[in-house]
Amino acid sequence: MPLNILAVLPDTLRTGNQELLVFYYLQNNIAKIVKITSNDSVPYGIAIDIGTTTVALLLVDLNTKKVIASRNTYNSQIECGLDVISRINFAKKHLNELKERILKTIDKHIYPEYYIR
């Protein structure tokens, strides 16, 4: 467990009536904890569908499984190839560029205030 999460654990336990909500992901069958909150908070998640031409983002209430908001945009990787085979060939030499393009596309819609010009 990361030290910054461990540091707030006692306060979170007290304010959450000793019930916690733990957010984690699995990496090589090891749970990596990213956040712990009191059980009374509403957890949201973002589902991302990366397609060849478009990227779809859905904001989901994880308690009710209902979509709260959605957004679609063009996949900026289009400039690196119009189809999957072209992108595979491009990735052989420029994998980092493809990764940066898709992360920037996603970030623009999750954190739009950072990209206002």
PyMOL commands that set and color helices and strands:
alter all, ss='L'
color gray80, all
select helices_A, chain A and resi 3-15+76-80+84-110+112-114
alter helices_A, ss='H'
color red, helices_A
select strands_A, chain A and resi 20-27+30-38+44-50+54-61+66-74
alter strands_A, ss='S'
color yellow, strands_A
deselect
rebuild
show_as cartoon
